[in-house]
Amino acid sequence: MATNKNFEIAIVGGGITGLTLAIALYHRGINIKIYEQAPKFGEIGAGISFGPNAVAAMKKCHTGIYDSFEKVCTRNSWPSKSKVWFDYLNGYDKSLKQAGHQKAEFTITNSVGQNGVHRAHFLDEMVKLVPEDIARFGKRLRSINEGSGGKLVMHFEDGSEAQADAVIGSDGIKSTVRKVMFGVDHPCAHPSYTHKYAYRGLVPMEQAVEAIGEERAKNSCMHMGPGGHVLTFPVNHGQILNIVAFHTNKDDWPDYQRLTRPVKREDALSDFSGYGPNVIQLLKLTKPDLDCWAIFDLGDNPVPRFNKGRVVIVGDAAHATSPHHGAGAGFCIEDSLVMATLLQDERVKSPKDLEAAFTAFDANRRERSQWLVQSSRFISDCYEWQAPGVGDDFKKIEHEINTRNGIITEFDIEKMCSDATEELTKTLRQ
Ligand code: FAD
């Protein structure tokens, strides 16, 4: 694609953030390269869902992203639940004697309902929207410095180097770009453990229907309980049920270098002992050998700024959140849209303009995305009946979810972009 800009942007990291950003920039005629540490684009085999704000941001980033999402997305099976985000159930209901139909305590809806995608399938579709030679694989960033010609020089672990006019770090929660910006000793260089971990499973839908009944298996549910919660939603066009079981634990995570550890299904069953029959039946459907995922975030030590000179961080690198609002990746796509809007602006021409654009990005994105990190921690405690002032009062839990989901989903994406453009007007003057 012909470029109408006189600069080249390096994107470090090709996850959901890096790829949506690359697609948005490429189709706006901006010269980019992705540097990814892995040998190819890839995502884990787990489900992920997106709210109305994320869907609107996808469409505006590039319609192909939205088409990719539609192609692989699975919604609740029952038409009566097309706007249901989750039915919330008492997962600890002692009166329920056997697995099967269970009445919801309350239901949370939004304009797009629940829509789950298999992460890897979504990524595979999106990859088709950029030319292959846009990415360099096996490039694990180590450091960045300013070169003699004013370019930024990236140094990779394999000993190679590459240059660009600006570097956008979309390298995830353990971001090297963040460490480069603030130093390895800065508190924000290291994410913190939220004292929650999650067991994840993908199970055949027929088995789930047999175990807990059609309504609960084929439509999204959140099973709440003391110190734990289990969410389920269908993926793979209803063939598979995605199960994520969260548990709160006071212990430290044993190895901060590794965010997953192999466990047994019995460990999950032991953590959820005392829960009702639907939760137990769901866990029994998972594989005997499971991965347990530590939930880390940037909540204890938020990043003071998202930009420094011509280096900027986006997505989880900037605001990694626990997943309890189901909105982390959606906010990553909002980031991609704001960044694309700023870099596309005809006033952004020179390396100095890029600095102004990144300052505008920080002004536009930091408050909202860091709010999500804190709110996600709080809402998880609501699901687990341990939030101060809320406890196990279902009316209060419902109120908290609706209030906070409103901030996330009823968000004016057009205004977000026009605000960013206004912020750019200010920062270009500075
Ligand atoms: P990543 O996906 O971490 O990608 C970073 C990329 O950078 C990787 O490809 C990596 O290989 C590469 N990289 C890293 N370091 C380097 C380096 N030094 N050099 C070069 N490349 C590098 N969000 C939702 O919106 N909805 C959900 O339902 C949802 N569910 C979730 C469930 C769980 C259990 C978790 C943990 C998160 C969930 N999220 C959800 C959040 C979502 O997964 C993240 O916000 C999103 O995937 C972050 O994408 P990213 O591209 O910023 O980072």
Boltz pocket constraint, residues with backbone or C-beta under 6 A from the ligand:
constraints:
  - pocket:
      binder: B
      contacts: [[A, 12], [A, 13], [A, 14], [A, 15], [A, 16], [A, 17], [A, 18], [A, 35], [A, 36], [A, 37], [A, 38], [A, 42], [A, 47], [A, 48], [A, 49], [A, 50], [A, 139], [A, 140], [A, 141], [A, 142], [A, 170], [A, 171], [A, 172], [A, 173], [A, 174], [A, 175], [A, 176], [A, 198], [A, 244], [A, 293], [A, 294], [A, 314], [A, 315], [A, 316], [A, 317], [A, 321], [A, 322], [A, 323], [A, 326], [A, 327], [A, 328], [A, 329], [A, 330], [A, 331], [A, 332]]
      max_distance: 6.0
